[in-house]
Amino acid sequence: MPLQPRFGDTNLYKSFIRTGVGVVDQTPQGTDHIQADDAAETPVSQNLLAGLIGVGVAFLCVIFPIVHFVTGPIAPGIGGFVAGTRTGASGDDIWIIGGTIGLGLAVILGIAAFIISAIVSGRPLPGISAIVSGVALVYGTLLGMVGASFGGRMGRTR
């Protein structure tokens, strides 16, 4: 889709299309030039570390009394925001950070549900633990991805 021409603009029909590699400059003559993106890809290990930091932040949001009523339900989103801001997350980075947060919370809450069910009923109930882990995985991943998306946008603008 061409940009609107401006007075005195020599490239009246220039448009830019975003690709995975860079920006493609399309001109009416049919010549395409690829310009490299300024932001380099974030390594997976850095995203995993940011996701683990997000799990820690989410865990801290739930630990503190009274405040946990507000921060507890949105804790994965807060953790994802912190992790996304740290890495300037975009694209696949958001999936990795959100998945790490979801998996970390699923493990923590699954173990907690297993222990609590053993204390309350006298024997551990792995079915309850699996349900809690599954819900935590989906909820933590989705909210972590949303937080990482917003945090990544903030991290790239500063």
C-alpha positions as a Markdown table, in Angstrom:
| # | Residue | x | y | z |
|---|---|---|---|---|
| 1 | Met | 0.0 | 0.0 | 0.0 |
| 2 | Pro | 1.7 | 3.2 | -1.1 |
| 3 | Leu | 2.3 | 6.1 | 1.3 |
| 4 | Gln | 0.5 | 9.3 | 0.5 |
| 5 | Pro | 2.7 | 11.7 | -1.5 |
| 6 | Arg | 4.0 | 14.8 | 0.2 |
| 7 | Phe | 4.9 | 18.1 | -1.5 |
| 8 | Gly | 8.5 | 17.9 | -2.7 |
| 9 | Asp | 8.9 | 14.1 | -2.0 |
| 10 | Thr | 10.9 | 12.4 | -4.8 |
| 11 | Asn | 9.8 | 8.9 | -4.0 |
| 12 | Leu | 6.1 | 9.4 | -4.3 |
| 13 | Tyr | 5.1 | 5.7 | -4.4 |
| 14 | Lys | 7.4 | 4.2 | -1.8 |
| 15 | Ser | 6.0 | 1.7 | 0.6 |
| 16 | Phe | 7.5 | -0.4 | 3.3 |
| 17 | Ile | 6.5 | -4.0 | 4.1 |
| 18 | Arg | 7.6 | -5.6 | 7.3 |
| 19 | Thr | 9.2 | -9.0 | 6.9 |
| 20 | Gly | 10.9 | -11.4 | 9.3 |
| 21 | Val | 14.3 | -10.4 | 7.9 |
| 22 | Gly | 14.0 | -6.6 | 7.7 |
| 23 | Val | 12.1 | -3.9 | 5.9 |
| 24 | Val | 11.5 | -4.4 | 2.1 |
| 25 | Asp | 11.5 | -1.1 | 0.2 |
| 26 | Gln | 9.2 | -1.4 | -2.8 |
| 27 | Thr | 9.3 | 1.2 | -5.6 |
| 28 | Pro | 7.3 | 1.4 | -8.8 |
| 29 | Gln | 10.3 | 0.2 | -10.8 |
| 30 | Gly | 10.0 | -3.2 | -9.1 |
| 31 | Thr | 13.4 | -3.0 | -7.3 |
| 32 | Asp | 13.3 | -4.3 | -3.8 |
| 33 | His | 16.0 | -3.6 | -1.3 |
| 34 | Ile | 16.1 | -5.3 | 2.1 |
| 35 | Gln | 17.4 | -3.3 | 5.0 |
| 36 | Ala | 18.4 | -5.2 | 8.2 |
| 37 | Asp | 16.5 | -4.6 | 11.4 |
| 38 | Asp | 18.3 | -2.6 | 14.1 |
| 39 | Ala | 17.2 | -4.9 | 16.8 |
| 40 | Ala | 19.0 | -8.3 | 16.8 |
| 41 | Glu | 17.3 | -11.5 | 17.8 |
| 42 | Thr | 17.3 | -12.1 | 21.6 |
| 43 | Pro | 18.9 | -15.5 | 22.4 |
| 44 | Val | 16.6 | -18.2 | 23.8 |
| 45 | Ser | 18.7 | -18.5 | 26.9 |
| 46 | Gln | 18.1 | -14.9 | 27.7 |
| 47 | Asn | 14.3 | -15.3 | 27.2 |
| 48 | Leu | 14.3 | -18.4 | 29.4 |
| 49 | Leu | 16.1 | -16.5 | 32.1 |
| 50 | Ala | 13.7 | -13.5 | 31.8 |
| 51 | Gly | 10.8 | -16.0 | 32.0 |
| 52 | Leu | 12.3 | -17.5 | 35.3 |
| 53 | Ile | 12.6 | -13.9 | 36.6 |
| 54 | Gly | 8.9 | -13.5 | 35.6 |
| 55 | Val | 8.0 | -16.6 | 37.6 |
| 56 | Gly | 9.9 | -15.2 | 40.6 |
| 57 | Val | 8.0 | -11.8 | 40.3 |
| 58 | Ala | 4.7 | -13.7 | 40.0 |
| 59 | Phe | 5.5 | -15.7 | 43.1 |
| 60 | Leu | 6.4 | -12.6 | 45.0 |
| 61 | Cys | 3.1 | -11.0 | 44.0 |
| 62 | Val | 1.2 | -13.9 | 45.6 |
| 63 | Ile | 3.4 | -14.2 | 48.8 |
| 64 | Phe | 2.6 | -10.8 | 50.5 |
| 65 | Pro | -0.5 | -10.8 | 52.6 |
| 66 | Ile | -3.4 | -8.4 | 51.9 |
| 67 | Val | -1.8 | -7.2 | 48.6 |
| 68 | His | -2.1 | -10.7 | 47.2 |
| 69 | Phe | -5.8 | -10.2 | 46.7 |
| 70 | Val | -5.1 | -7.6 | 44.1 |
| 71 | Thr | -1.8 | -8.8 | 42.7 |
| 72 | Gly | -2.4 | -12.5 | 42.9 |
| 73 | Pro | -4.8 | -13.0 | 40.0 |
| 74 | Ile | -2.7 | -10.8 | 37.6 |
| 75 | Ala | 0.7 | -12.0 | 38.9 |
| 76 | Pro | 1.7 | -13.8 | 35.7 |
| 77 | Gly | 0.9 | -10.7 | 33.7 |
| 78 | Ile | 3.1 | -8.6 | 36.1 |
| 79 | Gly | 5.9 | -11.1 | 35.8 |
| 80 | Gly | 5.6 | -11.2 | 32.0 |
| 81 | Phe | 5.7 | -7.4 | 31.9 |
| 82 | Val | 8.9 | -7.3 | 33.9 |
| 83 | Ala | 10.5 | -10.1 | 31.8 |
| 84 | Gly | 9.3 | -8.5 | 28.5 |
| 85 | Thr | 10.7 | -5.1 | 29.5 |
| 86 | Arg | 14.0 | -6.7 | 30.4 |
| 87 | Thr | 14.5 | -8.3 | 27.0 |
| 88 | Gly | 12.4 | -5.9 | 24.7 |
| 89 | Ala | 10.4 | -9.0 | 23.8 |
| 90 | Ser | 8.7 | -9.4 | 20.4 |
| 91 | Gly | 7.4 | -12.2 | 18.2 |
| 92 | Asp | 8.8 | -15.6 | 19.4 |
| 93 | Asp | 10.3 | -14.0 | 22.5 |
| 94 | Ile | 6.8 | -13.4 | 23.9 |
| 95 | Trp | 5.9 | -17.1 | 23.4 |
| 96 | Ile | 9.1 | -18.3 | 25.2 |
| 97 | Ile | 8.6 | -15.9 | 28.1 |
| 98 | Gly | 4.9 | -16.7 | 28.5 |
| 99 | Gly | 5.5 | -20.5 | 28.2 |
| 100 | Thr | 8.3 | -20.3 | 30.8 |
| 101 | Ile | 6.1 | -18.4 | 33.2 |
| 102 | Gly | 3.2 | -20.8 | 32.7 |
| 103 | Leu | 5.3 | -23.9 | 33.1 |
| 104 | Gly | 7.0 | -22.5 | 36.2 |
| 105 | Leu | 3.7 | -21.7 | 37.9 |
| 106 | Ala | 2.3 | -25.1 | 36.8 |
| 107 | Val | 5.1 | -26.9 | 38.6 |
| 108 | Ile | 5.0 | -24.7 | 41.7 |
| 109 | Leu | 1.2 | -24.9 | 42.1 |
| 110 | Gly | 1.0 | -28.5 | 41.1 |
| 111 | Ile | 3.5 | -29.4 | 43.9 |
| 112 | Ala | 1.6 | -27.2 | 46.3 |
| 113 | Ala | -1.7 | -28.8 | 45.4 |
| 114 | Phe | -0.2 | -32.3 | 45.9 |
| 115 | Ile | 1.2 | -31.4 | 49.3 |
| 116 | Ile | -2.0 | -29.7 | 50.5 |
| 117 | Ser | -4.2 | -32.6 | 49.3 |
| 118 | Ala | -2.0 | -35.0 | 51.2 |
| 119 | Ile | -2.3 | -32.9 | 54.4 |
| 120 | Val | -6.1 | -32.4 | 54.1 |
| 121 | Ser | -7.3 | -35.8 | 53.0 |
| 122 | Gly | -4.5 | -37.9 | 54.5 |
| 123 | Arg | -3.3 | -39.2 | 51.1 |
| 124 | Pro | -2.1 | -37.3 | 48.1 |
| 125 | Leu | -4.5 | -36.8 | 45.2 |
| 126 | Pro | -2.6 | -36.6 | 41.9 |
| 127 | Gly | -5.8 | -35.9 | 40.0 |
| 128 | Ile | -6.3 | -32.6 | 41.8 |
| 129 | Ser | -2.7 | -31.7 | 41.4 |
| 130 | Ala | -2.9 | -32.4 | 37.6 |
| 131 | Ile | -6.0 | -30.2 | 37.3 |
| 132 | Val | -4.4 | -27.3 | 39.2 |
| 133 | Ser | -1.2 | -27.7 | 37.1 |
| 134 | Gly | -3.2 | -27.6 | 33.8 |
| 135 | Val | -5.2 | -24.6 | 34.8 |
| 136 | Ala | -2.0 | -22.8 | 36.0 |
| 137 | Leu | -0.2 | -23.7 | 32.8 |
| 138 | Val | -2.8 | -22.2 | 30.5 |
| 139 | Tyr | -3.6 | -19.2 | 32.7 |
| 140 | Gly | 0.0 | -18.4 | 33.4 |
| 141 | Thr | 1.1 | -18.8 | 29.8 |
| 142 | Leu | -1.7 | -16.5 | 28.4 |
| 143 | Leu | -1.3 | -13.8 | 31.0 |
| 144 | Gly | 2.5 | -14.0 | 30.9 |
| 145 | Met | 2.4 | -13.6 | 27.1 |
| 146 | Val | 0.1 | -10.5 | 27.4 |
| 147 | Gly | 2.4 | -9.0 | 30.0 |
| 148 | Ala | 5.5 | -9.8 | 27.9 |
| 149 | Ser | 3.9 | -8.2 | 24.9 |
| 150 | Phe | 3.2 | -4.9 | 26.7 |
| 151 | Gly | 6.5 | -5.0 | 28.5 |
| 152 | Gly | 8.4 | -5.7 | 25.3 |
| 153 | Arg | 6.8 | -2.7 | 23.7 |
| 154 | Met | 7.9 | -0.6 | 26.6 |
| 155 | Gly | 11.4 | -2.1 | 26.6 |
| 156 | Arg | 11.9 | -1.3 | 22.9 |
| 157 | Thr | 10.8 | 2.3 | 23.2 |
| 158 | Arg | 13.3 | 3.4 | 25.8 |
